Amino acid sequence: MSDVSSNSLSAAVSQIDGQLAHLWMVRTFIKHSDEAQDDEDLRDIARELYDFVLALAPAKLAEDDEAYIKMARKKFPKVRKATELFNEIQAEVSSHTNFEMAGKSLQLIVERVDQILQSLPAS
């Protein structure tokens, strides 16, 4: 891989990793909400978000940018689907501002990670 490609891959990993910090906080909010105790969909959403972060961690620790991006591409559709489900059910679960903002945050994270992945050449 050329230095230019390697640098853009490294930058993409760094940008996605930054989004994971936001994703983790939304996941933590959902997981520990009182509503999640009674709602299987919320628990599944929190689990999918956790799985995404967990799946990327080994490649990040190994500083293997190619493996990181490959895993991000593989797991990202589940994050997108979990986000869509959250935004679909959010009003039924709670109209509290915290839940509304969690939905907006998830949507922004998904849009940004998608942009980053789309900016890279297909592997």
N, C-alpha and C positions, 0 to 999 in steps of 0.2 A: 504494500500500500504506500502511496506517495506521502510526503510530508504534508502536503495540502489536504489530502483526503484524511490523513491521520489527525491533523489539527481540527478539521471540521467535525470529525467523529468525536474527538475528545470534547470539543465545545458542545456538541449535541448531548453527550452523556452528562456533562456538567449542568446544562440547562434542564434536562429531564430530572436529574437528581434534585435540583432546586424545586421543581414542581412536586416531587415526592414529599418534601417537607410539608407542603400545604395539604397534599392528599392524606398524609398521616394524621394531621390535626383534624381534618374532617372525619376521617375514619374513627378516630378516638372519640370525637363528639357523638357520632352515631352509635358506636359500640356501647358507650357508657350512658346513653340517654335512657330515661325511664321507659320511653316508648319502645325501645328495642327489646325490653324484657318480654313484651307481649306480641311482638311483630316479627314473624319469621323472615319476611322480606328484608327488613332492616338488618337483621343479623346476617343474612346472606350477602347483602351489600357490603357491610363492614368486612366480612370475610374475603370477598373478592378484592377489595381495596388492599387489605393486608397481604393477600397472596401476591399481588402485583409488586408491592414493595419487597416482600420476602424473596420473590423470584429474581429480582435484579441485584440483590445484595451480594451474592457470591462473585459475580462478574465485576461489580464495583470494587470489592475488596481485593480482587486479583488484578485490578487495573486493566481488565480485558475489555476494551471499548467495543470491539466487534461482537463479542458474546453478549455484552450488555444490550446493545441495540437489537441484536437478533432476538433476545428474550423479551425485550420491550415490545417489539413488533408482534411476537407470538401471543403475549398476554394482554396487550392493549385492548383488543376487541371486548374482552370481558369487563374491563374498567368502563369502557364506553357503554356497554349494555347495563352495567350496574348503575351508572350515572343516569341513564335514560329511565330506568326503573325507579330510582330515587325521585327524580323530578316528576314522574307519573303519579307516584303515591304520596308525595310529600304533603299535599293539602289535606289528604284524608288522615294522615298520621298526626300532623300538627300544623296549625297555622302560625305557630310562634315564629318570630323573626329569626331565631337561631336556625330553625329548619329551613326557612326560605334562603338564608344566607349560605347555609351548607350546600343547598342545591345550586346556587349561583357559583359558589366556589368550585364545586365539582365540575360544572359546565366549563368554567374558565380553564381549569386544569386540563380537562379532556381536549379542549380546543387547542391549547398551547402545545401539549404533548403531540397531538396529531400534526400540528404545523411543523414541529421539529422533525418528526419521523418522515413527513412528506418531503422535507427539504433535503433529505439524504438520498443518494442513489440507491436503487433497489439492490438487494444483495442476493 
